[in-house]
Amino acid sequence: MAEAYLGLSNEEVNLAEGARKEAAASGEKIAGAISTRQKISADKVADVLKRVRERQHAVGYEGNYRDWIAKVTPADLQ
């Protein structure tokens, strides 16, 4: 089993097949629920994006997550 898992044999191991099937079924259910909902208008999408950009600006986020998180992480957490 360990050799197959590590790819050291020609045997195939499907350890997570059940979890994959369950996740796929959940994803299909979610996609079905979303597809029946009314779409958000372009104006509302633009408003949300504007508010996100304003919040990003307020916290000093300039588009690079790694740089921003390095800048705002307290020294005692590094």
MODELLER restraints for C-alpha pairs under 7 A, 6 or more apart:
rsr = mdl.restraints
at = mdl.atoms
rsr.add(forms.Gaussian(group=physical.xy_distance, feature=features.Distance(at['CA:3:A'], at['CA:9:A']), mean=5.81, stdev=0.5))
rsr.add(forms.Gaussian(group=physical.xy_distance, feature=features.Distance(at['CA:4:A'], at['CA:10:A']), mean=6.93, stdev=0.5))
rsr.add(forms.Gaussian(group=physical.xy_distance, feature=features.Distance(at['CA:4:A'], at['CA:11:A']), mean=5.41, stdev=0.5))
rsr.add(forms.Gaussian(group=physical.xy_distance, feature=features.Distance(at['CA:4:A'], at['CA:12:A']), mean=6.22, stdev=0.5))
rsr.add(forms.Gaussian(group=physical.xy_distance, feature=features.Distance(at['CA:4:A'], at['CA:13:A']), mean=6.23, stdev=0.5))
rsr.add(forms.Gaussian(group=physical.xy_distance, feature=features.Distance(at['CA:5:A'], at['CA:13:A']), mean=6.14, stdev=0.5))
rsr.add(forms.Gaussian(group=physical.xy_distance, feature=features.Distance(at['CA:61:A'], at['CA:68:A']), mean=5.77, stdev=0.5))
